[in-house]
Amino acid sequence: MASESLISQLIPDDSTANRKRLSALHRATTTYPPTFLAIPQFDATVAPTQSWRFAEKLRSLGVEVETGRADGGGHCFDRQGGDLNQEGGQWWDGVTRPALDFLVRHLMAAR
């Protein structure tokens, strides 16, 4: 079992129907919460096209969604890049700061 991927261990039924059943894209409804998506350009784990499609799906349902794009970043871009993630860096300004602002805005609104 060690050679199997984690996802195949967790979800052994890799059928299209099962993938659709588990997909956020296919499960989103008008009651989905406000969402911020950090989308790295070179994500090998979650294809960026999937993230953009999900953002559009949420918008089409009337859900508030904001996105931040990490140009040149991979899946864990927040752990890469050194100065890019520091205040004033490209990923800080384009993703991290907007995500924090989004979070604070929604937390304050919920008070």
N, C-alpha and C positions, 0 to 999 in steps of 0.2 A: 504494500500500500504506500510505501514511502515514495515511489516513483510517480504516483498520481498527484495531480495538482490539487491544491486546497479546494478550489471551486468544484472539482469533480468529486471530491470526498464529501463536500457539503450538499451538493446537488447532483446525485448520480444519474438522474433522468435528464439527459441533455437534449430531449426532444424539443422541437420548435414550439409546440404547445406549452410545454413546461417553462421554457425560457420566456415566452410571452406572459405567462401567468405570473412570473416573478419580476418582470420588467417594470420599473417605475414609469417608463414611457407609456405603457399600456394600462397602468393602474391609476394614473393621475386623474383627478376629478376637480370640479369647481371648488371643492372644500380643501384642496391641497394648500398647505401653509405658504406664506411668502417665502421665497427661496432665492438665495444667492449661490450662483454656480461659479466656482473658480475653474477656468478651463485652460490647462496647459497645452501649448501648441503641439508638443511631441509626446502626448500621453500614450504609452503602449498598453496600459491596463484598461482604460476607458477611452475609446476612440473619441477624439474631439467632436467629430461629426455627430456622435450620439448625444453629447452634452448640448450642442447647439440645437439639435432636433428636440431634445427635452425642453429646453428653454422656450422654443417656439410653441410646443404643445401646451406648456403652462400658460403662455400668453394667450393662446387661442381659447383657453378655458377661463380667461379673465383673472388668472392668478398673478399677483405681483411677482416679478422675477427680474433680477439684475444679474449681470455677468461681468466677470473680470477675466481678461486673457493674459496668460503668462507666456509671452513670445519667447520661444527658445527653451521653454521648460518642459520637464517630463512629469510623470505622475506625482511624485513627491517634490515638486518644484520648490516648496517652502523649505526644504532641507538641502537645497542646492543653491548655487549662485552667489554665495558670499554677499558682496555689496549690492547685488540686485534685490536682496531681501531686506536691506537696511533702509531706514527712513530716507526718502529721497531717491531710492533705487527704483528701477523700472518695475519690478514685480511688487514692491511695496506700494508704489503709487497707482499701479494698474489693477492690483488684485487685493492685497492685504488690507490696505487702508480703506478702500471702498467696502470690503467685506465687514470690517469692524464698524464702519459707519452704519451700514445696513443693520447689523446686529444691535447696535446701541439704539438706533431709531425704533426698531421693533420692540425691544425690551422696554424702552421708555413709554411707548404707546400702550403697552400691556399693563402698566402700573395703575 
